[in-house]
Amino acid sequence: MLKIRALKITINTDKGIYGTPLLQFSDSLTIIKGFNSTGKSTLFQSILFCLGLEELIGGKNEKTMQSVLKSEILNNENKIEANVIESNILLEIEGNTIVTVKRYISSESKNSGLVEVFNGPLLTEPKQYDYVPMYVHDKGAADSKNAFGFHSFLENLMGWELPQVQYKDGSFRKLYLQNIFPSFIIEQKAGWTDFLATIPYYALLDKETRALEFLLNLDSWKIQQRKSKLKQDKNDLIFDWRNKYNEFKSLANQIACQIRGVGTQPEIIDSTNSVYLVYETEERTYNISEYISTLEEEYEELVDLEVPNVGEAAEESELRINRLNEQLSNYSINLSSTINQKNLAISKYKSFEERLLELENDKVQNEYHLKVKKKGAEQGFAIAHDNCPYCSQGLNDSLLPKDIEIVPMQIEENLEYLKAQINLIKIYISNHKNDISDLEKRIDLFNIKISETRSDIRTLKTQLTSDNRLPSIELIEKRLKLKARLDLYRRKYEELASFQEDFKSLSDEWLQILSEEKKLPKSLSAFDYKKISELERIFKELLGEFHYRSKTIDSISISRDTLMPVVDRYSLKFDSSASDFTRAIWSYTIALKETSEKFDCNHPKLFILDEPGQQEAGDNDLQFLLKRLGNYDSTQSIVFSSFHQSEETFRACTKDVDYELIDLGKEKFIKKYN
């Protein structure tokens, strides 16, 4: 709930103090009546300014306010009477407690973003009250953890808890008050041009729908919020999974192993053992644990061997050098061949990418061609019927000679063919990408083999030139190398368990997200349908009471997607006259409040309407509106209107209406204090 209790404007000028008397508002309907240029807009804007909602009139801070509050005061002949030195507004409001808000428009020492909040009814019961300085429009002003954010304070005062919603940049932030207030505060210039017309642009997805979902406390809002949260969770998990995979790949590369059981994208993993590493040799492929066992056996055999001296091992060393040179040659040939294969695969990969770009461009051009042709056919253009628009001679969709009896593909067929080609090329690209990755792994393996073989050859050659009585360093060095390799693989194997646990944990989270997505309703809940049906019923009933005539009322409905009034899925605005659309906005604004009240939702039970009788909506219809507002016991309405500057119109519109009047008269309402 939010109630406007009292308002007072004070302006210090070079000619003395100007301002308004204390204005107090009824708990039900207050009509603020006055001729044009008497100050109605100034009072309306002052209320918004003190609530930090001046964005509803097109901007922030003092630049949105009338010149009488920030630069100069004009007399009734529109001549400058005084120059403004400092001005401020006091607004007494009530929610779960009563506070008074003070905000400066023009001041040397006080910024217009400052809001002073007094803890009590400073205007209606003036005395000393503690106050808290707050601010609006800067970062954090809506943050519920910020004790100095005025909009956060106002949200709590109204008993609201605004949801986190998704913005167009993908981030989740609070739904701002400025998104919601246009559903019950309507200003004169833009407010009557569309439903919720003055919602500021915050790059919020479906901003009107988000506001309406909150006002009516729909399950769809919670479902949408959950969907958005799950989408964000999925994106976060995909990011974490890829990072973990890259770390795992780095581990595998350090020991020349391949990853099995897990890819770059999240997937469901049955057990930790589903994720493992393999080591490939020319003879076979080992699981990493099997390969470590093989290394252990090989090392034990070397340890058991007696170390011969150089002389004893000389003949065997020469034979081994020959065999190793042969192996080195084979490895080098295989490496060169594999590099050539990789370069060829990269070349094909690039050509496929170029071809894909060409096909996608052809597809776009054909779609444009088809769109133009269809539009032409709908409008009866000759070219759409494959005829020249000037001579009516037939045209072919082909450049082939006429004597060749080949039926060319039509645009639709060509599009289908291009789509099939694009899908095929994408498969080729994916396959070649995998082939390139496999070839790179083989190249790395051959490089390791070549390096190890060269090292063995150097060791053997060194040994052949050593003293024959010395022990053979080849076997000793082989033991050392094998021991170092075994230790490395053991260490990396211990790290594997951590990766297995992490991937299993991420997989479980992925399964949970997918399960929750499946459980979410794909449409509105039964309770949502009930609320929207009631909104539609009240809205159509009010259209009848306000004599809406542009369309048959039975053809009008509330969209279950956008929650806005539509005819044949299009906005009611496009099928309504200007006066009828004003009636539609009255009806919708009231219907939102009554539906919310019936289901105990979030409407604050407040209306502030600036010139609702514009667009010649009709005095009788305006009288119906005012009468309905005046009959609400627990809803406050403040209506600003000139009543076409006619006392007769005012009396007609307020006949049998229960209201309190603030009459601004015919002259400037802001006057100099005596």
DRENVEX-506020 format. One record per atom (N, C-alpha, C): x, y negated, z negated. Coordinates in steps of 0.02 Angstrom, whole numbers, plus 50000, padded with zeros to 5 digits. Example, Ala and Ser with C-alpha at 12.3 -4.5 7.8 and 13.67 -1.06 7.14 Angstrom:
REM residues 2
506605028449610/506155022549610/506605016549610/506425011249646/506845005349643/506454999849606/
REM end
This chain:
REM residues 674
500425006050000/500005000050000/500444993850000/500214988750036/500544982250035/500014976750037/500084971849992/499594966449988/499964959749988/499724955050028/499994948250030/499584944049981/499884941649927/499514938149875/499524930649883/500104927749899/500144920449902/500734918249944/500694911949969/501214909250013/501304901849998/501934899550000/502074892449993/502694890650032/502654885250072/503214882850112/503444876250083/504104875450075/504394869250050/504934866850099/504884860350119/505354857650168/505644851150140/506294851050130/506634844850110/506864841150173/506674834650178/506834830850238/507174824250217/507374820450268/507654813750254/507124808750234/506494810750236/505944806350216/505574809050154/505864813850121/505534816650062/505354823950072/504954826550025/504774833750025/504104834750061/504114839450109/503504841450144/503374848750128/502784851050150/502634858150141/501904859550139/501724865350111/501024867450107/500834867850033/500194867350019/499974868949951/500024876449941/499924878749881/499924885949867/499324889149903/499474894049945/498944897749981/498874904549950/498264906249928/498144912849899/497664916749944/497784923249948/497414927349995/496964932249958/496384933449987/495904938049959/496154945249963/495914949449918/496074956549922/495724959949981/495214956650008/494854959350065/495014955250127/494544951350153/494644947550215/494754940150200/495324937550225/495464930450224/495504927950295/495114922750311/495134919650377/495514913150371/496034912350412/496404906050415/496204902550479/495824897250473/495514893850529/495844887050538/495934885050600/496224878450613/496264877050687/496274870850704/496354868850774/497054870850798/497144870850863/497804872250892/498314867150867/498914869450853/499474865250831/499394862550760/498944865550722/498884863250653/499354867150606/499574873050626/500044876750584/499884884050574/499394886750610/499224893850602/499824898350618/500144896950675/500724901150694/501284900550644/501384894550616/501904893550566/501784897950505/501154898350482/500984902450424/501064909850440/500834911950500/500894918950521/501634921050523/502034916750555/502744918350562/503094918150494/502864913950449/503174913550383/503084920150344/502494923150351/502374929650318/502854934850346/502904935150412/503364940050443/504084938650423/504274932250421/504964930350405/505144932650334/504694931650287/504834933650218/504864941250210/504514944850254/504544952150253/505134954850293/505534950350323/506094952450364/505884955750429/505294953750454/505004956950513/504944952250572/505354946950573/505294942050628/505484944950696/505784951050697/505904954250761/505254955650798/504694956050763/504054957050795/503834951050837/504164945350826/504014939450867/504614937650912/505094942450918/505584941650970/506294940050951/506494940350888/507184938850871/507324940050797/507904937550775/508104938350705/508264931550675/508134931150610/508324925350570/507984918950593/508294913150580/507934906750586/507754904850657/508084907750707/507954905650776/507244907250799/506904911850764/506224913650783/505694908750756/505904904450710/505414900350674/505264893850710/504684891050693/504464884850723/504944879150703/504984874150748/505454868550736/505284864650673/504644864750651/504454861150591/504814863850529/505044870050532/505384873150475/506144872650479/506404870450537/507134870650543/507444864350573/507044860050604/507364854150634/506984847650622/506344847250643/505994840850637/505254841850625/504954837050590/504244837150576/503904831850619/503394833950655/503014829350697/502384827150663/502174820950678/501524818650652/500974820850699/500364818550686/499804820750726/499814818050797/500244813150810/500334810550879/500934813850912/501194819250880/501774823050906/502404818750913/502484814150867/503094810150864/503474812250801/504144811750805/504554813950749/504424809550688/504244812850633/504104809250571/504674810050521/505014815850522/505564817050476/506014822450503/506644822450482/507124827550501/507234832350444/507244838850459/507294844050408/508024844550384/508084844450318/508744845550286/508794852750260/508294855050225/508284861850199/507554864150194/507434870550208/506754873250203/506774880450178/506254882250142/506204889150118/505474891150113/505364897750108/504694900550103/504674905250043/504144904650004/504014909349950/503404913549968/503464920149962/502914924649978/502834929549920/502244929549891/502104934149835/501744940249864/502034946249851/501754952349879/501664957549825/501254962549840/501114967749791/501134974549824/501494979049792/501494986149812/501394990149749/501894994049729/501844997449664/502014992749606/502214986549623/502304981249574/502234974549611/502224969049574/502154962449606/502834958949605/503044956549663/503664952849669/503544946649712/504014942049709/503984936049751/504634935549790/504564934849855/505134934649901/505264927449922/505894925449918/506094918849941/506614919549996/506484915850050/506964916150105/507054909150134/507664907450151/507834900850177/507854900950254/507584895650284/507614894850356/508194890250374/508204884450342/508734879550354/509054877850287/509714879050283/510064877650220/510814877350233/511154872850199/511874872350204/512224877950166/511914880150112/512244884950067/511954892050070/511344892850097/511014899350097/510924901750169/511184907650183/511104910650249/510394913250257/510134912850319/509444914950331/509354922450323/509904926250322/509854933450310/509794935250236/509874930250192/509814931350120/509074931650100/508904936450057/508234937050030/508294937249954/507974932549920/507974932549846/507314935549822/507344940949784/506754944549762/506664943449687/506124939749669/505974938349599/505514943749572/505654946149512/505284951749483/504654949549449/504184946749487/503544944649458/503174939949504/502554938049485/502134933649525/502324926249517/502874924249546/503154917549537/502674912049560/502254913449610/501804908249636/501154907749596/500854913449580/500204913249546/500274912849470/500844914949444/500974914349372/501684911749363/501804905349378/502484902749378/502804902649309/503404905449305/503824905249246/504504907949266/504944908849218/505614911249234/505594918849246/505824920949304/505874928149320/506594929749342/506814935549324/507454937849351/507384938949426/507924938049462/507894939449533/508514943149556/508454946649611/508994950549640/509134948049711/509744946149727/509904944049796/509954950249841/509624949949897/509644955449946/509774952550015/509804956950066/509914954350134/509534958650184/509424955750244/509084959350299/509514958850362/509374963550408/509634963550477/510374965450483/510754965450430/511434967950435/511454975350419/512014978550435/512084985750425/511964987650352/511544992850343/511414995350276/510794992550242/510464987650275/509884984450243/509304989350234/509294994750274/508764999750268/508995006050233/509615006150212/509905012050179/509615012750109/509315018550096/508995019650031/509485019549973/510135020449987/510645020349934/510895013249920/510675008449959/510925001549953/510464997449908/510694995649850/510284991749803/510154984649827/510524982449877/510454975549902/510114975249971/509904980949997/509554981050062/508814979450052/508574974050081/507884971950069/507384976850099/507514979250158/507034983850189/506994990450152/507544992550123/507524998450080/507084997150019/507164991049991/506754989049933/506014988749953/505864985750011/505164985150033/504854992050045/505244996550073/505015003450084/504805006650018/505225005849967/505065008749902/504465005249870/504414998649879/503854994849851/503194997349879/503194999449943/502585001849976/502455009149961/502925012549927/502835019649913/502965024049972/503345021550020/503505025450080/504175029050072/504265034350109/504915037550118/504995038850193/505335034250226/505385034550298/505835040250321/505635043650375/506015049550397/506625047750438/507065052650445/507625052250492/507365054350561/507495050350612/507265051850679/507855051550727/507775054750785/508325055050833/508295049150882/508855045950890/508915040350937/509225042851002/509225038551053/509435040651120/510165042551124/510565040351077/511275042351077/511375049151043/510815052251022/510855058750991/510925058550915/511045052750888/511145052150815/510465052150779/510485053650714/509895053550672/509965047850623/509465043350625/509455037750579/508735036750555/508665032450506/508015031250477/507555027950528/506915029550524/506395025950562/506305019250527/506405013750564/506405007150534/505685004550523/505625000250473/504974997150459/504714993350520/505174990350558/504974986450617/504624990750669/504734997250667/504395001750713/503665002950694/503515002250631/502865004250606/502374998350599/502634992550578/502194986850563/501794984350623/502014984950686/501594982750742/500934986450749/500854991850713/500214995450716/499674992150673/499874987350631/499364983950591/499494976450585/500064974050611/500194966850616/500254965150689/499794960950714/499774959450786/499814951950796/500344949750831/500434942550843/500114940550910/500044934150920/499624931650974/499914932551044/500564931151054/500824930651122/500904937351156/501244942051123/501364948551155/500954954151123/500704953051063/500384958351025/499764961251056/499404957151096/498784959551126/498874961951198/499504962851219/499634965051287/499674972651293/499764976151237/499794983451239/499734986151168/499624992651163/499614995851097/500324995751068/500384993351006/501024992950971/501544989351014/501344983851045/501754980551096/502394977551069/502414975651006/502984971750981/503514975950945/503494982550953/504034986650924/504694984650956/505194982750917/505844980850946/506184986750979/506654985351023/507024990751057/507594993051012/507554999150988/508085001950948/508375008350979/508255009351045/508485015451080/508225021651044/507595021151021/507275026750987/506855030551037/506915037151037/506525041351081/505785041051062/505345039351111/504615039151099/504455035151036/504655028751036/504615024750975/503895023950950/503405023150996/502715022350973/502475028850939/502625034450971/502395040850944/502695042250876/503335040550867/503655041750801/503305037650747/503115031350763/502775027150714/502085029950697/501725032150748/501045034750738/501065041350699/501555045550714/501615051850677/501725050450602/502115045350587/502235043750517/501595040950485/501265036350518/500655033350490/500135038750474/500065043650519/499555048850510/499835055050475/500485054650456/500815060150420/500695066850455/500825066950521/500685072950560/501225078250549/501005084550553/501485090050551/501945089650612/501685087150668/502085086750729/502705082550718/502635077350676/503225073250659/503735077550623/503495081550575/503955085850538/504255091150584/503825093850629/504065098850677/504585095850723/504435089850749/504915086450793/505565084950756/505485082850694/506075081450653/506485087850643/506135093350631/506485099750622/506825101950687/506465101050743/506755102750808/507385098750822/507345092350808/507915087950819/508495090050774/508335091750711/508855093850664/509175100450688/508755105150711/509025111450736/509455110450798/509235105850841/509635104250900/510325101550881/510315097050831/510945094350807/511375099750775/511055104250737/511415109750705/511725114350759/511355115450813/511615119650868/512225116350899/512175109950912/512735106350943/513345106450897/513225105550832/513785105750783/514105112650782/513675117850784/513945124650780/514325126350844/514075124150902/514425125250965/515115122050962/515135115950935/515775112450928/516245116250882/515995118450823/516405122250776/516645128850806/516195132150843/516365138550873/516935137750924/516885132650966/517405131451016/518075129850983/518055125850931/518675124350895/518985130650865/518545134850836/518795141050806/519065145750861/518725145950918/518965150150973/519645147750998/519735141151003/520375138451026/520935140150977/520775139950911/521265141950861/521445149450868/520925153350880/521005160650888/521425162150951/521285158351003/521655159351066/522395157551056/522525152351017/523215150451002/523565156050965/523225159150917/523505164850881/523655170650929/523185172150973/523275177651021/523865176351067/523925170051089/524475168351135/525165169151102/525185167951037/525825168451002/526095175551002/525665180551009/525885187551009/525685191051074/525565186951126/525425189651194/524845194651194/524325193051155/523735197451151/523135194351186/522625198451198/522005196151228/521435196651176/520965192051181/520395191851135/519845196451161/519545200051117/518975204351134/518405203251083/517785203751108/517205203551064/516925196751049/517245191451076/516995184651063/517205180151121/516765175451139/516915170751193/516905163551169/516885159051216/516915151951199/516255149251174/515695152851187/515035150651166/514785154951108/514375151951064/514105155851007/513715161951031/513775167250994/513415173451009/513305177350944/512865182250949/512715186250889/513215192050885/513565192350828/514075197450817/513825202350764/513855208750780/513595213850734/513995214550670/514665214550677/515095215350619/515755211850630/516145211150577/516795207850584/517255211650631/517175218350632/517615222450674/517465221750748/516905218350764/516735217250834/517225212350867/517565208450825/518045203550850/518745206350838/519145207150891/519805210050883/520275207650938/520905209650933/521425207950982/521705214351013/521905213851076/522215219551109/522885217351139/523345222251143/523995220951175/524035225651236/524155222751294/524165226551356/524885227851379/525025234151396/525655235951428/525485238951496/525995240651534/525865243551600/525555250451593/525695253851538/525445260651529/524735260851501/524595256451452/523935256751419/523795250251381/523185249951355/522965244151315/522885246451243/523215242851196/523195244651126/522755239851087/522355242451040/522085238150988/522675235650947/522635229550920/523205226550886/523455230850829/523005234150793/523215238550737/523575244650764/523355247250822/523695252950853/524395250950876/524435244950903/525085242650928/525585241750871/525335239150815/525775238450756/526015245350733/525575250250734/525775257150715/526305259750762/526235258250827/526735260450877/527415257150862/527395250650846/528015247150830/528335250050767/527935251850718/528195254750656/528535261450670/528215265550711/528515272050728/529175271050765/529185266350812/529785264950850/530345262450805/530165258250758/530665255450712/530945260950667/530515265250641/530745270750598/531235275350636/531095276650699/531535280750740/532225277550748/532225270850759/532865267250766/533265267250701/532905266650645/533245266650579/533575273450567/533255278850589/533515285550577/534115287150622/534195283350677/534755284750722/535415282350692/535945286550703/536615284550680/536905279450729/537215274450702/537495269150745/538155271450775/538205272350842/538835274450873/539315268450879/539965269950892/540415264350905/540375262450979/540715257050997/540665254351065/540915259351116/541435262651101/541715267451149/541245273151163/540925275751112/540455281251120/539845279351161/539655273051156/539045270751189/539165267451257/539825267251278/539985263451338/539625266051400/539655272551411/539355275451471/538595274351471/538285275551414/537555274551408/537385267151418/537815262651393/537685255451400/537685253351473/538165256151512/538195254351583/537565256751619/537355262851603/536745265451634/536135261051616/536115259151553/535555254951530/535555248151564/536165245351574/536195238851608/535915239551679/536075245051712/535825246051780/535055246651780/534805250551733/534075251351729/533735244651712/534035240851666/533735234351647/533755229451705/534305229651744/534345225151803/533795226851853/533685233451860/533145235551905/532465233251880/532365234051814/531735231551784/531665224051792/532235220451781/532215213151787/532015211051858/532285214651907/532115213251977/531375214351989/531115220051963/530405221551972/529955216251939/530165214451877/529775209251842/529775202751882/530355200851909/530405194551946/529975194752009/529985200552043/529565201252103/528825200752085/528635204352031/527935204152009/527725197151987/528195193651952/528055186751931/527935182251991/528385182752041/528315178652101/527655180152137/527485186552141/526855188552174/526245185852136/526285186452070/525725184052029/525645176552034/526205172852035/526175165552043/525855163752110/526045167452163/525735166252229/524985167552227/524795173052193/524075174552187/523705169052149/524035166552096/523725161152058/523645154852101/524165153052138/524125147052181/523575147752234/523525153852262/522995155052311/522305154552279/522245157352218/521595156952182/521415149752166/521925145752146/521795138652131/521575135052194/521905136552250/521725133452314/520995134952333/520815141452325/520115143352340/519635140052291/519845139752228/519425136652177/519275129352195/519795125752216/519705118652235/519265117952296/519355122452345/518945122152405/518215123552389/518095128252343/517405129652322/517105123652287/517505120252245/517255114252212/517075108752262/517495107952312/517345102952365/516715104852402/516655111352417/516055113652452/515435112652409/515505113652343/514945112652297/514715105352298/515195100752298/515025093652301/514645091952366/514875094852422/514545093752486/513835096452485/513755102452459/513085105452456/512615101552411/512875099352354/512445095552308/512255088852338/512705085752375/512545079552410/512015080752463/512105086252502/511605088052553/510925089252521/510925092552464/510295093952428/509955087452409/510335082652380/510055076252360/509765072552420/510135072452476/509905068952536/509275072152564/509245078852562/508645082252585/508055080952540/508175080452475/507635078752428/507375071752442/507835066952455/507615060252474/507205060352538/507455064152587/507115064652652/506415067452642/506365072852602/505715075952590/505245071152554/505525067452505/505105062652468/504825057352514/505255054552558/505035049452605/504515052252653/504645058252677/504185061352725/503505062552693/503505065052630/502875066252596/502485059752585/502855054552564/502515048152552/502235045452617/502605046352671/502365044152736/501745048052756/501735054652744/501165058752762/500555056652724/500645054952660/500075052852619/499785046252643/500225042052672/499995035552694/499815035452768/499875041252802/499655041652872/500145039052922/500805038452903/501295036152951/501415041453004/501495039253066/501575043953121/502195048153113/502735045253088/503365048853081/503285054853035/502805054352989/502695059952943/502395065952978/502095064853035/501805070353073/502265072453130/502915070553126/503415072253176/503255069253244/502975063253243/502845059453304/503175052653300/503405050153359/503685043453361/503135038353347/503235033653300/502705028853283/502565023853339/502995023553390/502905018653444/502585021753507/502865027553527/502605030453589/502205036753578/502155039053515/501775045053496/502055051453524/502665051253554/502965057353579/503215061653522/503175068353531/503365072853478/504115072453461/504285073253398/504975073253375/505135079953344/505745082353354/505965088653323/506415087153264/506415091753217/506875091253160/507535094553176/507735094653240/508345098053261/508675094353318/509345094853322/509725091853377/509895097153430/509635103253423/509775108553472/509415107053538/509695109053596/509355108153660/508675111553659/508195108653697/507515111153695/507445118153726/507915119853772/507855126353805/508095132053761/508395130353704/508605135653657/508025136953609/507755142853613/507145144353575/507335146653505/507565142053465/507715143453394/507285138753352/506925141453306/506505137353263/506935134853205/507065128253202/507485125753148/507135126153081/507535126353028/507235126352961/506905119652946/506325119852915/506005113852891/506385111352829/506235105152809/506595102252753/506525106552690/505905108952677/505795113052618/506215119352620/506235122552679/506635128652686/507385127152677/507585121452706/508285119452701/508485118352628/508035115252590/508165114152518/508255120652481/507815125552495/507875131952462/508535135352480/508725134852545/509355137752567/509945134452531/509935127752526/510475124052493/510515126052419/509945126752386/509945128752316/510265135652307/510095140252354/510375146952350/511135146752360/511355142552409/512065141852422/512435138852362/512125133952330/512425130752271/512505135852215/511995139952204/512035145052151/512585150052167/512655151952231/513165156752251/513865153852242/513945147452262/514605144152255/514785143652181/514295142252139/514435141752067/514685148452039/514405153952065/514635160652044/515365161752067/515505159752130/516195160352155/516675156252111/516475150152094/516905145852054/517035148951985/516505151651955/516575154851890/517045160851893/516955164951946/517385170851954/518115168951964/518235163852006/518915161752019/519225158651956/518815155251917/519075152451854/519315158051808/518935163451805/519135169151764/519755172551793/519775173051860/520365176151892/520995172151877/520935165451881/521515161151868/521755162151796/521275162551750/521455163551679/521825170251670/521575175551703/521905182151698/522605181951728/522675178551784/523335178151817/523825174251773/523585169051740/524025165151695/524265169551637/523825173851613/524025178451559/524565183251583/524485185751645/524985190351673/525655186751683/525625180551705/526245176651714/526605175851647/526225174251595/526525173551528/526845180051506/526515185651520/526775192251500/527415193851538/527425192451603/528035193751643/528615189351620/528475183151602/528995178651577/529295181351512/528865183951469/529115186951406/529555193051421/529315197351467/529695203351485/530375201451514/530375196451558/531005194251590/531485191651538/531225187651491/531645184851438/531945190351394/531525195251375/531765200651333/532285204951370/532155206351433/532615210451473/533285207051481/533285200551497/533905196751504/534305196851438/533945196251383/534275196351318/534605203051306/534265208551324/534545215351316/535165216251360/535145213651420/535715214151466/536315210451438/536205204451413/536755200551383/537075204251325/536655207251284/536915210951226/537345216751248/537095220551297/537475226251320/538135224251353/538125218851391/538745216451423/539255214151371/539005210851321/539455208651266/539775214651232/539355219751222/539605225751189/540145229251230/540075229351296/540565232751339/541255229451337/541265223151320/541915219451317/542205219351247/541875222651200/542105222651130/542585228451118/542905228351059/543375233651039/542995240251034/543265245651065/542915252051066/542805255050997/543215252750948/543145255650881/542585252550840/542315246750864/541775243250828/541105246950837/540655246250785/539995249350794/539595245950850/539165249750882/538765247050937/538265241850912/538355235750938/537905230350915/537215230750949/537175234651004/536525235051039/535995238050994/536155243550962/535655246850920/535485242550859/536005239450831/535885235050773/535425229150793/535605226150850/535205220450873/534495222650890/534445228650919/533775231150936/533355232150874/533685234850821/533325235550757/533085228850731/533535223950733/533365217250707/532795214150745/532845214650812/532305211750854/531635215250841/531665221850837/531045225650827/530755224250758/531205223450708/530965221750641/530635214850641/530945209950675/530655203250679/529985203450714/529945207350769/529315207950806/528775211150763/528965216450727/528495219850684/528235215250629/528695211350599/528485206650546/528015201350573/528155198950635/527725193950666/527015196650677/526975202650704/526315205550718/525945207250654/526305209150602/525965210450538/525665203950510/526065198550514/525815192050488/525195189850526/525225190250592/524665188150633/524055192650624/524195199050610/523645203650598/523275201850533/523655199450484/523345197250421/522895191150433/523105186750480/522695180850496/522065182750534/522085188350569/521505190650608/520885191350564/520965194050504/520395195150459/520015188650445/520395183250436/520085176750423/519665174450482/519925175450542/519545173550602/518915177950610/518985184350595/518405188850599/517855186550552/518035184650491/517545182350442/517225175850465/517645171250492/517385164750514/516895165650572/517065169750620/516615170850677/515965174350655/516025178950609/515415182250584/514975177350548/515285172850508/514895167750472/514555163050522/514915160750572/514625156350623/514075159950661/514185166350675/513675170350710/513035170950669/513105171850603/512525172250560/512135165650559/512515160050559/512185153550563/511815152750629/512135154950683/511825154550749/511175158650751/511195164550723/510595168850720/510045165450680/510225162250625/509745158750583/509415153050621/509825149150658/509555143450696/509075146050750/509275151250786/508835154050838/508185156650809/508235159750750/507625162350717/507155156750698/507435151350670/507025145650650/506705142250711/507075141950766/506795139150827/506195143250851/506255149750846/505705154150867/505075153150824/505195151750760/504635151150713/504265144550720/504595139350747/504285132750752/503695132950800/503125129950782/502555129650827/502725125950891/502465128350947/502595125051010/502095119451024/501585118750981/501085113550991/500895110650923/500395106450923/500165103350861/499865108550814/499925107150750/499605111650701/498855110450701/498495115150671/497765114450667/497565108150629/497955106450577/497805100450538/497935094150579/498455094350621/498595088750666/498015087750714/497765093250743/497205092750790/496595089650755/496515091450693/495945088750655/496005081150646/496615078950629/496725071650620/496645067850686/496935070650739/496895067150803/496185067050830/495825072450819/495125072650839/494715067350802/494865066450738/494525061350699/494715054350723/495355053350738/495585047050766/495215045550831/495155050450873/494805049650937/494065048050927/493765051450880/493045050250867/492935043050843/493325040850794/493245034050768/493395028950822/493925030150860/494125025450913/493555024550964/493265030050986/492735029651037/492095026551009/491975027950945/491395024850912/491475017250909/492075015050893/492205007850889/492185004550958/492425008051009/492375005351077/491645003851095/491205008251074/490495007151086/490235001151047/490435000550984/490204994950943/490454988250970/491064988350998/491354982051024/491184980951097/490724984951124/490464984151193/491004984551246/491444989551239/491944990951291/491564993651352/491724990951412/491324992751471/491744994651532/492404994151529/492804995251590/492785002551614/492735007351569/492685014451586/492145017551542/491885023251565/491415026851523/491795029451462/491515028651404/491865030351343/492005037851339/491575041951370/491685049151369/492315051151407/492535046951454/493135048551493/493785046751457/493725043551399/494305041151362/494475046251307/495125047051296/495345051751243/495995049251213/496195052651160/496855051351129/497325056851153/497875054851184/498365059751208/498655063651150/498665070251158/498955074551106/499715074351108/499995071451161/500725070751166/500975064251138/500675058651161/500915052051140/500505049051083/499905051751070/499445049151019/499155042351038/499195040551101/498945034151126/498305035351166/497865030151171/497255030851211/497405031351286/497085036151319/497205037351390/496545038651426/496575037751493/496045039851538/496385043751593/496205050151601/496525054451650/497285054451643/497505054851582/498225055251564/498605048651573/498265043351596/498595036851604/498355032151549/498785027351531/498625022551478/497965018951493/497585018151440/496945014651447/497035007551472/497615004751461/497764997851482/497634996751556/497815001751597/497775000851670/497065001251696/496605003651655/495905004351677/495444999451642/495734994451607/495334989951567/495424982751588/494884978851585/494944971651594/495314968751534/495534962551541/495914959351486/495514959151422/494874957251427/494454956751366/494314963651338/494194968551383/494054975351359/494674978451326/495254976651353/495854979651322/495964976751252/495794970351243/495824967551175/495354971351129/494764973051153/494294977051114/494584983851098/494934986751147/495244993351137/495784993051083/496174987551082/496684986851030/496364986150961/495814982150957/495454981750893/495264988750869/494944992450916/494674999050899/495225003750876/495775003750912/496325008450897/496655006550831/496745000050820/497074997750758/496654999650697/496004998850702/495565000650646/495525008250638/495485011750695/495425019050693/496025022250659/496615019450671/497225022050638/497165021450562/496915015750540/496855014650468/496335019250437/495755019850469/495225023950441/495405031350441/495745033650494/495965040650496/496475041950442/496945037450435/497465038150384/497145038350314/496665033950303/496345033650237/495955040050223/495615042650274/495205048750264/495645054650245/496245055050273/496675060850260/497245059050212/497195053250179/497695051150129/498395051150159/498465047450213/499115047150249/499495040850229/499845037650275/500335032550257/500155025350276/499565024050301/499385017150319/499385012850256/499685006750259/499735002550199/499094998850181/498564999950219/497914996650206/497994989050209/498284986950265/498414979750276/498324978350351/497984972750366/497954970250435/498134962850433/498564960850479/498704953750491/498634952650565/498104949050585/497934948350656/497944941050676/498344939550727/498414932650751/497994931750814/497484927650811/497034926150867/496754932550899/496394936650862/496104942750892/495554941250942/495284935150942/494734933350987/494954930651053/495604931151071/495824928551135/495574933051191/495704931151253/495474934751313/494714935051318/494384930151286/493654929751291/493314936351274/493524939351219/493254945851201/492514945451182/492274939551168/491564938851152/491444937551079/491034932351064/490924930450994/490574935950955/490094939350987/489734944650952/490214950350933/490664951950980/491134957450966/491624955450911/491864949150912/492314946850859/491944946850792/491304945350793/490914945550732/490874952650704/490804957750750/490804964750729/491474966550696/492024964150727/492684965450700/492764962550630/492594956150623/492674952750558/492224955850505/491634957850525/491174960850478/491454967550452/491744971450498/492014977950477/492614976850431/493034971950447/493614970550404/493384968050335/492864963950334/492614961250271/492284966450227/492064971950257/491734977150218/492214981950184/492864981450200/493354985950169/493484983650097/493404988250050/493534986449980/494274986949962/494614991649993/495304992949972/495814991250026/495604987450076/496064985450130/496064977950136/496664975050138/496724967750146/496794966050220/496424960950241/496464958450310/496564950950309/497054948650348/497174941450356/497114939950430/496634935850448/496494934350518/496604926950532/497034925550581/497164918650603/496774917450667/496374911950669/495994910650730/495784903350733/495774900850794/495524893950806/494774894050821/494504899950835/493794900550855/493634895650912/494104895250958/494034890751016/493904883550995/494144881850935/494094875050908/493374872650907/492934877450890/492214875850889/491904878350824/491574873850789/491234875750727/490664880550742/490334879450798/489784883850817/490024890950828/490594891650862/490884898250873/491094901350806/491384897350762/491584899850696/490984902550658/490434898750658/489834900950621/489554907350651/489554907750717/489284913750751/489714919850735/490354918850735/490814924550724/490834926850651/490654922450605/490694924150533/490014925350502/489494925550543/488824926750517/488794933650484/488544933850423/488474940050384/489144943450369/489694939550373/490354942250359/490564940150289/490824944850250/491084943450183/491814941550189/491994935250175/492684932950184/492834927050139/493474925450133/493704919250102/494054915150155/493964908650153/494204904250207/494784899850183/495304899450225/495814894250218/495754889950281/495484883950272/495344879550329/495914874550336/496294875150391/496854870550403/496614863950432/495994863650455/495714857450482/495944856050553/495954849550571/496124847450639/496824844450643/497104842550585/497754839150586/498304843950562/498924841550565/499494845650544/499404847650472/499464854250459/499354856650391/499954855350346/500554855450375/501144853950335/501194846350327/501144844150265/501124836950250/501644835150198/501734828650190/502194826150140/501864826450071/502264828750021/502004828849953/501934821749927/501424820449889/501334813749858/501814812949800/
REM end
